[in-house]
Amino acid sequence: MDTFDERKSVVLCGANSYEKKYYFNSDFSKLPEQVKDSLHIICVEFTEKCGGTFLIRFDEEGELSLVTDAEEADALYDDIGAELEIKNLQMTQRQLFEEITLFYKVVFLGEQIDL
């Protein structure tokens, strides 16, 4: 059974509700501004709504994942609400995430695509 190796993941972007910060990996600067703006909004809105931290990252196979976590002492963080919000984002932003995944696989992993 393959296990996910966090050390080999590549973070695209994320937000932290504790520090009120947003991070965007400059390696993805070739993404269109509209996509970068959408990612910024998604990350910040997630942490404003759910608290904790939120990351959009790729595993070593190039699959995109949405990850949330919270400090142990954060009594306001709702694990169930955060997971429901992730499922909602996966549905409502599906096309955006598929396009970003394709970009990652072509640009970073060198995969060929048939159009």
C-alpha positions as CSV (number, residue, x, y, z in Angstrom):
1,M,0.0,0.0,0.0
2,D,1.4,3.4,-1.0
3,T,1.3,6.1,1.7
4,F,1.3,9.8,1.1
5,D,4.8,11.3,1.8
6,E,4.2,14.9,3.0
7,R,7.8,15.8,2.4
8,K,7.4,15.1,-1.4
9,S,4.3,17.3,-1.7
10,V,4.3,20.7,-3.4
11,V,2.2,23.4,-1.8
12,L,0.5,25.6,-4.4
13,C,-1.0,28.0,-1.9
14,G,-2.5,28.3,1.6
15,A,-3.9,30.5,4.3
16,N,-3.4,30.7,8.1
17,S,-6.2,32.1,10.3
18,Y,-3.8,32.4,13.3
19,E,-1.4,34.7,11.6
20,K,-3.9,36.2,9.1
21,K,-1.5,35.3,6.2
22,Y,-1.9,34.0,2.7
23,Y,0.9,32.1,0.9
24,F,1.3,31.6,-2.9
25,N,4.2,29.5,-4.2
26,S,6.0,31.7,-6.7
27,D,6.9,28.6,-8.7
28,F,3.3,28.9,-10.0
29,S,3.7,32.5,-11.2
30,K,2.8,31.4,-14.8
31,L,-0.8,30.7,-13.8
32,P,-3.2,33.4,-15.1
33,E,-3.9,36.3,-12.7
34,Q,-7.6,35.3,-12.6
35,V,-6.7,31.8,-11.4
36,K,-4.3,33.2,-8.7
37,D,-7.0,35.6,-7.5
38,S,-9.5,32.7,-7.3
39,L,-7.1,30.6,-5.3
40,H,-6.4,33.6,-3.0
41,I,-10.2,34.0,-2.4
42,I,-10.7,30.3,-1.8
43,C,-8.0,30.0,0.8
44,V,-8.8,33.2,2.7
45,E,-12.5,32.5,2.7
46,F,-11.9,29.0,4.0
47,T,-9.9,30.1,7.0
48,E,-12.3,32.9,7.7
49,K,-15.2,30.5,7.7
50,C,-13.5,27.5,9.4
51,G,-10.4,28.8,11.1
52,G,-7.1,26.9,11.3
53,T,-4.9,26.5,8.3
54,F,-5.7,25.5,4.8
55,L,-3.4,24.3,2.0
56,I,-3.9,23.4,-1.7
57,R,-1.0,21.0,-2.6
58,F,0.1,18.3,-5.0
59,D,1.3,14.9,-4.1
60,E,4.2,13.2,-6.0
61,E,1.8,11.8,-8.6
62,G,0.5,15.3,-9.3
63,E,-2.9,14.9,-7.6
64,L,-4.3,18.0,-6.0
65,S,-5.5,17.8,-2.4
66,L,-7.1,20.3,-0.1
67,V,-5.8,20.0,3.5
68,T,-6.9,21.7,6.7
69,D,-5.5,21.5,10.2
70,A,-5.8,23.4,13.4
71,E,-3.8,24.0,16.5
72,E,-4.7,21.6,19.3
73,A,-5.8,24.4,21.6
74,D,-8.2,25.9,19.0
75,A,-11.6,25.3,20.5
76,L,-13.4,27.2,17.7
77,Y,-12.2,25.0,14.9
78,D,-14.8,22.6,13.7
79,D,-13.3,19.5,12.1
80,I,-16.6,18.3,10.6
81,G,-17.5,21.8,9.3
82,A,-14.0,22.1,7.7
83,E,-14.4,18.7,6.0
84,L,-17.8,19.6,4.7
85,E,-16.4,22.9,3.3
86,I,-13.6,20.9,1.6
87,K,-16.2,18.7,0.0
88,N,-18.2,21.7,-1.1
89,L,-15.0,23.3,-2.7
90,Q,-14.2,20.0,-4.5
91,M,-17.7,20.2,-6.1
92,T,-18.0,23.9,-6.8
93,Q,-14.4,24.5,-7.9
94,R,-14.0,21.1,-9.7
95,Q,-13.2,22.6,-13.1
96,L,-10.6,25.1,-11.7
97,F,-8.9,22.3,-9.7
98,E,-8.9,20.0,-12.8
99,E,-7.3,22.7,-14.9
100,I,-4.7,23.5,-12.2
101,T,-3.9,19.8,-11.9
102,L,-3.4,19.6,-15.7
103,F,-1.1,22.6,-15.6
104,Y,1.0,21.0,-12.8
105,K,1.3,17.7,-14.6
106,V,2.4,19.3,-17.8
107,V,4.6,22.1,-16.5
108,F,6.1,20.4,-13.4
109,L,6.0,16.7,-14.2
110,G,6.5,16.9,-17.9
111,E,3.6,14.8,-18.9
112,Q,2.3,14.9,-22.4
113,I,-1.3,15.5,-23.1
114,D,-3.5,14.7,-26.1
115,L,-5.8,17.5,-27.1
